[in-house]
């Protein structure tokens, strides 16, 4: 091969490498853009779910509970509401497994 042919090969190789770098940059931009779109979609779906779950509820549903007794007891306690609010209770902390 002559010098001219060798120069042409180097130029072609350089051009191919430059095209590969451009293609890699395009792929990276597409992947990042797609990730952002998916993340935004998940966030929007989560927000819609939370807002839809709260729709139709109001503070009118909140009840005031008047608790007359708040003492420690070792006896079984039956609460008139769920979740239990106030009233007689065990003297130990609840073990939640944490």
C-alpha angles and dihedrals in degrees: 000000000000129000092258093053090047090051090050091051091050090049091050091047091049091049092049092049091049090050090050090052091050091048091050091050090050091050091049092050091048092049093048091046092049091049091052091049092049092047091049090049092051091048091049092048091049092049091048091049093051093046093046090049090055095045114113095019123115139174088255087085092062113106128204112228118206109208115195099181131044107169135133115253137174092209124097111270125212115202121207092216139042123258092034113245123196124316131104113345145171116280093231129078116254112258105227094178094254 
